[in-house]
Amino acid sequence: MKYVLLSILALAVAGLSSCKHGGYTKTKSGLEYIIHTNTGGKKPKEGDYMKVYYQIRTDKDSILEDTRDPKSPYAGKPVNIPYSKPKSLVDLMEGFGMLGEGDSATFRLNSDSIYKMPQQRPPFIKAGEYMKFIVKLVKIATKEEVEKDEMARREEMMKKMKADQEKQLVFDDKSLQDYFTKNNLHPQKTASGLYYTIETPGKGDNVGDGDSAVVNYAGRLLDGKLFDTNIKDIASKEMPERASSCKPFTVAVGAHRVIPGWDEGLKLFKKGAKGKLYIPSTLAYGPQANGGIPANSCLVFDVMILDIKHTK
């Protein structure tokens, strides 16, 4: 739902209140509109950015997207939309051109004018059905102001993400420590929070960044449940549907093609080495569930390095 408007016209719209079916005014191009608030404020011109709230509804008032929702991709904040002159017969930019700072309106369009090809139309929008874009233009800004805002937003997001990861790592470490105590394990720990044991040392140089490591592995949750393996004997017993496709896995170490815990952990091993990696969720899949792996799960991997193709 959250990409409905962006996929329609590659722009976003803003809004709060809704309106009844009656009372619309239609432009010559066919755009229907109702102006709810007209402050007489500054109107957008070519090259300006508009800071807007929007809500998208079906004509029966089912909400498809609402930027004021804190759970939306926009976290309840205004969206930056570049203004340009209308480029098609029925174009929402025509409606935006009517608005000034502080104004609000509802625009109504036939979905047939939005979805030109059947494969573009979402299954919940029927042919001939109208869609409503309820908008509020908060402020008109320059490109430079928007870029500054976006940079600040990204920095704020990164700070929050880092704080969340630090908090989660404390929780993960306690979960791992409890697991080690319960199972009488004494692994080593790296600065990142990764734990590991080396059961068979192997020979030669350790795996390095840029090397290709050929690995056999089995991945489990802390409760012992197997979620992935390429070892046929283990798969035959616990994931028989995977047994026929089991084969050694080659990974480019340090290329960020696997979870961070693997990129770091594999560099602790030599060719022929065998051991375990105990990976906190912050170095695994984090808050995202992945297949049979619940969100914020610590993972345990049995790994064996079958071969290393060194780049140096």
N, C-alpha and C positions, 0 to 999 in steps of 0.2 A: 504493500500500500504506500509506503513512504516515498516511492519513486514515481508515483502516478503522474504528477505534474511535470517533473523533470523529464520523464520519458515522452510526455506528450509534446511539449513545445521547447524543451531545453531551457526552461525558466521556472521560477517559483513565484507563488502568489501569496498574499497575506490575508488574515481575517479573523473575525470573531462572530458577529451576529448573523442570523439567517433571516430570510424573508419569505413571504407567501408567494404563490405562483403569480398572482396579479400584481399590477403596478409597475411592470417593467417598461422602460423606454427602449426602442430599437433604433440603432444607427442604420445608415444607408447600407453598410456592409453586412448587417444582420446580427451584430452583437447586441444582446439585450442587457440592460443594466438598471440598477437602482442606486442612486447616491444616498448614503445614509448620513454622512457628515460632510459638509462643505465649508471649510474654514477660510477659503480664499488664500491659502498658503502657497508657497513656491512650488511650481510644477516642474517635472523632470524635463530635461532636454537631452539630445543625442550625446552619449558619452558619460552621462551621469549614472550613478548607482542609486537604487532605491532600497531603503531598509524597510522591510515589510513583514507583517504577520499574515498568514493565510490559512484558510480552511477549505478543503475540497469536499463537496457533498454530491450525492446523487440527487436527482430532482425530487426524490422521496425523502430527502434529508438524512440518508445514511452517511455517516462521516467516513471518508476515505483517508484523509490526512489532516492533521492539525498541528501547525508549528508551535502553538502555545502549550502543547502537551510536553511536560518535562521529559517524557520517555521518547519523544520524537528525535530524529537525527539532529535537529536544531536546538534541542534541550530547552525549548520554550522561549528562545530568543529570536529577534528579527532576522530575516534572511536577506542577504545582499543580492539584488537582482540588477543586472545591467539594463539600462533603458535604451531602446532603439525605436525608430519609427516603424509603424506596422508594415509587415512584409507580405502578408497574405490577405485574402478577402475578409476573413473573420479572424482577427488577431487580438489577443488579450492586451497587447501593447497599446491598441487603440483605447482600451479602457483605462490603462494606467496614465495615458496622456491627459485624461480628464481630471486626474486627481492631483492635489497638492499635499504638502506636508500636513499630517494630522487628519486627512480625509479617509473615509471608509466607504466601501461600496460592495455590491454583489453583481457579478457578471455571470450571465447564463448563456451556455453554448450547446448546440446540438452535437452529440458525440460523433455524429457522422462527419462533421467538419473537422474533427480532431483526429479520428482514426481513419485514414484514407484507405488502408489496406486491412482486410479481415484478420490477418495474423498479428496486427498491432493491437487489436482490441482485447482488453482483459475480459475474461469470461463473466465477470460480474457487471459489465457495462453492456447493455443490449443495444442493438441497432435502433436508431431513432430516439434513444433516451437522452434527456438533457443532463448536463452537469453544471454545478454551480461553484463558482470561485469567489469566496467571501474574503475581502481583502481590507487591510488597513495599512496605509502608507505612513510610516512613522517619521522618516527623515530622508532627505536627498543628500547624497554624499559624493565626494570625488573618488576617483580610482585610488589615489594615494591614501585617503582616509580609510577606504575599505581594506587596502593591503595592510595598513597598520593595524586595523581591527583584527584581521585574519591572523596576523602574526601573534598578536596578544592572545587570541583565542587558542591558537596552537600551543603557545607556551603554557597557558593555563591548563590545557588538556594534558600536556606532558607532565606537568607538576602533579596533577591529580593522579595520573597513571602511575607515576613513580611512587607517590605516597601510598597508593593502593597496593602496589607490588611489595613495598617494604612491610606493610601491615600483614599481607598474605604470607610473606616469607617467614615472619615470626610464627604464624600459625602452622605453616608447613613444617618448620623445623621442630616444633613441639610434637607434631604428628609423627615425624620420622624418628625422633628420639624415643617416643613411646613404643614405636615399632621395634627399634633396636633393643630396647630393654626387654620387651616381651619375648623376643627371639634370641636373646643373648648374643647380639651382634656388636662388633666393635670396628666399624668402618672408619676410614680417614675422610677428612672434610676439606674442601677447597674454599677459597675466599668468597666464591659466589653463593655458597650454600649447598653445593653438590657434594654428595657422599659417595664413596666407592671402596671396593675391596678388590684386590688382585689375587686370584687363587692360583693361577699359573703365570709366571713372569714373562715368558716368551723370550725372544732373542732379537738382537739388532737395535735399530733406532726406533724411538717412539713414532707413532703417527703424528704428522705435522700438518699445519694449514696448507691446503692445496693438494695434499696427498689423496689418493683414492684408496679407501680401506674396504676390503671384502669381509663382510661380517655375517656371522650367524647370531641370532638373537631370539629372546623370548621376553615379552613385556607383560607385566602384571600390575594390578592395583595392589594397594597395601593389604587388602583382604585376601590376596592370593589368586583372584580371578584373572585368567589369561585373556588379554585383549588382542594380542598379535604375536605371531612367531613365523619364522621361516625355517624352523627345525622340524623335520618330518616326523621324528619319533614323538615329539611333544604334541604336534598338531594332530597326529593320528589318534591320540588319547583324548585331547581336550577340544580340538577344533577340526574334526575330521573333514569338514567341507574345504579346509585349506590345504590338506595334506598333499594333494596331487600337484599343487602349484608351488610347493616349497623349493626354494633354491637360494644360494648365497646372495646377499644383498650388497651391492657396491655403492658407496657413498662418497661424494666429494667433500672432504672434511673442511670446515671453515667457510663453505660457500653458502651457508644459511639455507640449505635445502632440507634440513632436518631440524628438530627442536634444538634449542640452545644447549640443553643438557647433553645431547649427543655430540654436538660440535666441540664442546669442551671435554666431555668424558672420554671420547675415543682417543684423544691425544695423550691420555694417561697410559695407553697400552702399546705393546710392541707386537710384532708378528708372532702368532702362536699363543699370545696371552689370552687368558680367560679370567673373567671376573664379573662383578656386579656394579651397576650404577643405580644409586638411589637419588631420584631426581625430584626436587620440589616443583610444585605446579608452576611457579614463576619461571622455571627453566624448561617447562613442558608446554602444555596447551593453555595455561592460565585460566581465565574465567570462561573460556569457550569449551563447550562439550565437543567431543570428537569421536564419532562412532560409539563404541562401547566404553568410552572414557568420559565420566562425568566431569562437569566444570570443577576447577580448582583441585584436581586430583594429583597427588604425589605418585610417582611411577617407579617401579623396580624392573630393571633390565638385566637379564643374564646376557653377556656378550662374549663372543670369541672372535678374535681377529685371525682370519684365515690367510690373508695376504695383504701386503701394502705395496702400492705403486707410488714410490717417492717421486716428487717433482724436483728434488735437489740432490 
